[in-house]
Amino acid sequence: MNARFHHRVCSVLLTGGLALAVPLAARAGGPEHHATDKTDPSDAQILGVADAANTGEIGQANVALAKARRDSVKQFAQLMVKDHTAAKDKGRAVARDLGLTPAPSGLSNGVQKDGNDATAQLGKATPDSFDRTYMQLQVRLHEKVLKTLDDLIPKADAQQIKTLLTDMRGHVEHHLTVARTTLSSLEK
């Protein structure tokens, strides 16, 4: 197995469920691709992934603000709306500055699907299970986004995008810590 293929396969495995949305042949540079085809996402596609992640988090948080019972869960949801709205706005500003439009890709479609699935799951949660369901989803989704950001940061060409993703990563890591703590407090 050549080193490039091995690296691509490892990248797919490390990015978890989100990377499954990207066709394996495209990630691995399968035989139907020419050697000159670019298999890494473009900067516009990377911005599309960030935009999809932020949009999903905002949508889920808005559901939580309407349905959550515990103050700690509502506070977490408010943090999600605030931070992910700021990140979404910052991402769109970077896109404008670079003359790019966030573009869809297999990866951004996977992130969007995960967000839509989480929102649907929240819609089905009973009032008694809603807070725990929301926080469990937030832990799982923030873990996936963290892995995805770790994969995308070195693939970004523009320094502004690398900086944006690195900043987002710090916030997502913080969100994951708060989500785990909040979930733990619900289980007591």
Stockholm file with secondary structure:
# STOCKHOLM 1.0

chainA/1-188         MNARFHHRVCSVLLTGGLALAVPLAARAGGPEHHATDKTDPSDAQILGVADAANTGEIGQANVALAKARRDSVKQFAQLMVKDHTAAKDKGRAVARDLGLTPAPSGLSNGVQKDGNDATAQLGKATPDSFDRTYMQLQVRLHEKVLKTLDDLIPKADAQQIKTLLTDMRGHVEHHLTVARTTLSSLEK
#=GR chainA/1-188 SS CCHHHHHHHHHHHHTHHHHTTSCHHHHHTCTTSCTTSCCSCCHHHHHHHHHHHHHHHHHHHHHHHHHCCSHHHHHHHHHHHHHHHHHHHHHHHHHHHHTCCCCCCHHHHHHHHHHHHHHHHHHHCCTTTHHHHHHHHHHHHHHHHHHHHHHHGGGCCSHHHHHHHHHHHHHHHHHHHHHHHHHHHHTC
#=GC SS_cons         CCHHHHHHHHHHHHTHHHHTTSCHHHHHTCTTSCTTSCCSCCHHHHHHHHHHHHHHHHHHHHHHHHHCCSHHHHHHHHHHHHHHHHHHHHHHHHHHHHTCCCCCCHHHHHHHHHHHHHHHHHHHCCTTTHHHHHHHHHHHHHHHHHHHHHHHGGGCCSHHHHHHHHHHHHHHHHHHHHHHHHHHHHTC
//
